[in-house]
Amino acid sequence: MGSRFCFVVVVFFFAATLILAVYLRDSNHRTFYELRRCKIEQDRLRQELWQKQLRVESLINPAAISERLDR
């Protein structure tokens, strides 16, 4: 009877270990996906900010201001 209980405990421990490994692997993939999504969004916002900065610099450029004043 004792060896049967030991076998059940070992099988249960093995199954629990496999379930935990699958859960951790899935969690790792979700975390990687979330980080990648945030990085892509950050790059998009950085590019948008860069374009707006170029637009502002073109508006405050002394040559552009004098051209608008001449009109």
Secondary structure as GFF3:
##gff-version 3
##sequence-region A 1 71
A	DSSP	alpha_helix	2	60	.	.	.	ID=ss1
A	DSSP	alpha_helix	62	70	.	.	.	ID=ss2
###
